Amino acid sequence: MDNGHSWTQIGAPPDWPTLNDVIVTHAGQVLVSSDAGVWQYCTGFRDVLINGSFNANSGWTLIGDATYSGTVSYDDDRALQLGPANGANVALDSASVQTVTIPISATVAQLNLRVYPVSGESQPDSDAQYVSITPADTPTTSTLLLKMLSNAQQWQRYSFDLRSFAGQAIGVRVGVINDGQN
């Protein structure tokens, strides 16, 4: 649930073999190699986003001046960078979009993200950092999960409950709006 930062002990494998390596798949399986073979633990959780950490060039459609950058990253080599390129002050909607399907059987569906907001603007009605959800079957209807204007310049964590979208294909959009002024 939290990229492997915390773990819950569920017991040792039979006969206490020496454990060598661990892998967590997108399907929620934990595979452990040992001197006695490979062990598997399955959980009901799975990540439906492709490349949720933005470390690869897949999964997301980049719009406007959206790009990947290693200048500021949370715990990996790079992060998604949104907004005007090179500090230019142009009007644009810079975003990253991905369509996913929330399983109909989901009892928990969360969008978790970390944001490092930077802005030189002081008028919150003109520029914004935002996150929205758009059902694929009604592309003209969006749910705004977050809209802010911040220059905090530190990582902030946000979590959104998406259970109301269970059984639906949705577009997840993370973006920045710049009006080209200030």
C-alpha positions as CSV (number, residue, x, y, z in Angstrom):
1,M,0.0,0.0,0.0
2,D,2.9,2.4,0.7
3,N,5.5,1.3,-1.8
4,G,7.0,-1.2,0.6
5,H,7.9,1.4,3.3
6,S,6.1,-0.6,6.0
7,W,5.6,-4.4,6.4
8,T,3.4,-6.7,8.5
9,Q,5.0,-9.9,9.8
10,I,2.8,-12.9,8.9
11,G,5.1,-15.6,10.0
12,A,8.1,-17.5,8.7
13,P,8.0,-20.1,6.0
14,P,8.1,-23.7,7.1
15,D,11.5,-25.0,8.2
16,W,13.0,-21.5,8.3
17,P,14.9,-21.5,5.0
18,T,17.5,-18.8,4.2
19,L,15.6,-16.0,2.3
20,N,17.5,-14.5,-0.6
21,D,15.4,-12.0,-2.5
22,V,11.9,-10.5,-2.6
23,I,9.8,-9.1,-5.4
24,V,6.3,-7.5,-5.3
25,T,4.4,-7.7,-8.6
26,H,1.7,-5.3,-9.8
27,A,-0.9,-8.0,-9.1
28,G,0.0,-7.8,-5.4
29,Q,2.0,-11.0,-5.2
30,V,5.0,-11.1,-2.9
31,L,7.6,-13.6,-4.2
32,V,10.5,-14.7,-2.0
33,S,13.4,-16.8,-3.2
34,S,15.0,-19.0,-0.6
35,D,17.4,-21.9,-0.3
36,A,14.4,-24.2,-0.2
37,G,12.6,-22.8,-3.2
38,V,10.3,-19.9,-4.0
39,W,7.6,-18.7,-1.7
40,Q,4.5,-16.7,-2.7
41,Y,2.2,-14.5,-0.6
42,C,-0.9,-13.0,-2.3
43,T,-2.8,-9.9,-1.2
44,G,-6.0,-8.4,-2.4
45,F,-4.2,-5.1,-3.3
46,R,-2.9,-4.3,-6.7
47,D,-1.7,-1.2,-8.5
48,V,-3.8,-0.4,-11.5
49,L,-1.7,2.6,-12.6
50,I,1.1,1.8,-15.0
51,N,4.3,3.6,-14.0
52,G,2.8,5.3,-11.0
53,S,6.3,6.5,-9.9
54,F,7.1,8.0,-13.3
55,N,10.4,6.1,-13.5
56,A,9.7,4.7,-17.0
57,N,8.4,6.2,-20.2
58,S,5.1,4.2,-20.2
59,G,1.6,4.4,-19.0
60,W,1.1,8.2,-19.1
61,T,0.2,10.6,-21.9
62,L,2.1,13.8,-21.4
63,I,0.3,17.0,-22.5
64,G,1.7,20.5,-22.9
65,D,5.2,21.0,-21.4
66,A,4.9,17.9,-19.1
67,T,8.1,16.0,-18.9
68,Y,10.1,13.7,-16.6
69,S,12.8,15.4,-14.5
70,G,15.6,14.3,-12.2
71,T,15.9,17.8,-10.7
72,V,13.5,17.1,-7.8
73,S,12.4,13.6,-7.1
74,Y,10.8,11.9,-4.1
75,D,12.7,8.7,-3.7
76,D,13.6,7.6,-7.2
77,D,15.7,8.9,-10.0
78,R,13.0,11.2,-11.4
79,A,9.6,12.6,-11.1
80,L,6.9,14.1,-13.3
81,Q,7.4,17.8,-13.9
82,L,4.5,20.0,-14.9
83,G,4.1,23.6,-15.9
84,P,5.9,25.9,-18.4
85,A,9.3,24.7,-19.6
86,N,12.4,26.6,-18.5
87,G,10.4,29.0,-16.4
88,A,8.7,30.5,-19.5
89,N,5.5,32.4,-18.7
90,V,3.0,31.1,-21.3
91,A,-0.6,30.1,-21.0
92,L,-1.0,26.3,-20.9
93,D,-2.5,23.3,-19.3
94,S,0.4,20.9,-18.7
95,A,-0.7,17.5,-17.6
96,S,-0.2,13.8,-17.5
97,V,-3.2,11.5,-18.1
98,Q,-3.7,7.7,-17.8
99,T,-6.9,5.7,-18.2
100,V,-7.4,2.8,-15.7
101,T,-10.2,0.6,-14.7
102,I,-11.1,0.3,-11.0
103,P,-12.1,-3.3,-10.4
104,I,-15.8,-3.7,-9.6
105,S,-14.9,-5.9,-6.6
106,A,-12.7,-3.2,-5.1
107,T,-13.4,-2.7,-1.4
108,V,-10.5,-0.2,-1.3
109,A,-9.6,2.1,-4.2
110,Q,-7.1,4.9,-3.4
111,L,-5.1,7.3,-5.5
112,N,-2.0,8.2,-3.5
113,L,0.4,10.8,-4.7
114,R,3.1,13.1,-3.5
115,V,3.4,16.6,-4.9
116,Y,6.2,19.1,-4.8
117,P,4.4,22.4,-5.6
118,V,6.3,25.4,-6.9
119,S,4.6,28.6,-8.1
120,G,5.5,32.3,-8.4
121,E,1.8,33.2,-8.8
122,S,-0.2,34.7,-5.9
123,Q,-3.7,34.8,-7.5
124,P,-5.3,31.4,-6.8
125,D,-8.0,32.0,-9.4
126,S,-5.6,32.1,-12.4
127,D,-3.0,29.4,-11.9
128,A,-3.4,26.0,-10.2
129,Q,-2.0,22.6,-9.5
130,Y,-4.8,20.0,-9.8
131,V,-5.8,16.3,-9.9
132,S,-9.0,15.2,-11.6
133,I,-10.9,12.0,-12.5
134,T,-12.9,11.7,-15.7
135,P,-15.1,8.6,-16.3
136,A,-14.3,7.2,-19.8
137,D,-18.0,6.8,-20.6
138,T,-18.8,10.5,-19.8
139,P,-15.7,12.4,-21.0
140,T,-17.3,15.8,-20.4
141,T,-17.8,15.2,-16.7
142,S,-14.8,15.4,-14.4
143,T,-14.5,15.2,-10.6
144,L,-11.9,17.6,-9.3
145,L,-10.0,15.9,-6.4
146,L,-7.5,18.7,-5.8
147,K,-7.1,22.3,-6.9
148,M,-4.6,24.5,-5.2
149,L,-1.9,27.1,-5.8
150,S,1.1,26.5,-3.6
151,N,4.7,27.4,-3.5
152,A,5.5,25.1,-0.5
153,Q,8.6,23.6,-2.3
154,Q,8.4,20.5,-0.2
155,W,6.9,17.0,-0.7
156,Q,3.3,16.8,0.3
157,R,1.2,13.6,0.4
158,Y,-2.4,13.4,-0.8
159,S,-4.8,10.4,-0.8
160,F,-8.2,10.2,-2.5
161,D,-10.9,7.6,-2.1
162,L,-11.9,6.3,-5.5
163,R,-14.4,3.6,-4.4
164,S,-17.3,5.4,-6.0
165,F,-15.6,4.7,-9.4
166,A,-15.5,0.9,-8.8
167,G,-16.3,-1.0,-12.1
168,Q,-15.5,2.1,-14.2
169,A,-12.7,3.1,-16.6
170,I,-11.5,6.5,-15.5
171,G,-9.0,9.0,-16.7
172,V,-6.6,10.1,-14.0
173,R,-5.2,13.6,-14.8
174,V,-2.5,15.3,-12.8
175,G,-1.8,18.9,-14.1
176,V,-0.9,22.5,-13.8
177,I,-2.7,25.4,-15.3
178,N,-0.7,28.6,-16.1
179,D,-2.5,31.7,-17.4
180,G,0.7,33.3,-18.8
181,Q,0.6,36.2,-16.4
182,N,2.9,36.7,-13.4
